[in-house]
């Protein structure tokens, strides 16, 4: 009995990119976090989700060189240090089981998420 699950989501589940249907569909499945959180209560399992946007990794490096935007333009996107993601996960993981972060979004401050479209 007891424990914590932290799902690795993405802001793409709510605000997708062009040509990302396969990736976005996998992140929609993670949106079951709320249901899992309810189901886990009777077992003292806290379930939360971190949605990450533009953390610099080998996979995301292309964004710092320019990626297609919804309006068809190619734009360089701001990135954040991936260490910020690990700090966020560590914060969530270290909470006592009577507290939970259900959804947490961490992203590069100036990335085109707010207003993408």
N, C-alpha and C positions, 0 to 999 in steps of 0.2 A: 504494500500500500504506500502511496505517496510518490511524488516525483514531479518532474517538470519536462514539458516538451516545448521546444522552440522551433516553429516551422520557418523555413527560409522562403519567404515570399519575394515579391518584386512589385514595384510600382506599376509595372507593365500589366498587372492583372486589372487595374482600374484605368490606366492610361497607356495603351499599347503604342508601339512604334510601327512604322511601315514595315511590311514584309516580315512580320513576327508572329504569325498565327500559331505556329507550332509551339514556340516558346511561351507565348501568352496563354495558350490553352493549358499548359502544365502549371502555370502560376494561378490560374483560376481554380484548379483542384485544391491548391493550398488554402484557398478561401474557406475551406471547411473548418478552419481553426475555431470559429465560434461554436459550431456544433460539437467538435471534439472537446472544447472547453466545458460545455454543459455535461457531456457524457463522462468526462473525467472527474467531475466533482465528487461523485460517490466513492471514488478511489483515492481522493486527496491528490489528484494529479492536476497541476496548473498547466494550461496550454496557452501559448502566445505565439505571435508571429512578428517577424521583422521583415519589413519591405525596404529593399535597398535600391538606391538610385545613383548610378555613376560613381561607383567606387573603382579606383584605378587598379586593374589587374591585367594580366596578359590577355585575357579574353576581351576586356573592355577597352584596351589601348586604342583601338581603331576610332573610338569616339573623340579622342583628343586630336585626331587628324582630320575629322569631318565625317559626318554620317547624314543620310537623307532625313529630311524633316517632312512633316505632313504636307507642307505647301510645295514640296518638290525641290526645295533648295538643299544644298549640302552645307552643313554648319558644324564648326568645331564646338564641342560641348564641354563645359567645365567638369572637372573631376575632383573627387575627394580622396584622401588617403584611406586605403582599405583598413588601416589600423582603427579608424573610427568605428567601423562595423564590428570589429572584434571587441572594442570597448563597450559597445551597445549590447552585444550578446552577453558579455560578461556581467554587465549590470542586471540584465534580465535573469540570468542564471543564478545570480547570488541573492535574489530576493527570497525572503522567507515564504514558505508555501501558503501562508495566509494572505499573500499579496501577489498580484499578477499584472503584467503589461500585456493586455490582450492584443493590441496592434501598435506597432512602432514603425514609423517611417524615418529613415536616415538617408540623406541625399546631399549631393553637392548643392550648396546654397543657390547658385545661379543656373542650375540645369533647367532646360525647358520642360519642366513637368507641370508646374502651375501655369496653365495657359497653353499647353501643348495642343495642337489641333488645327 
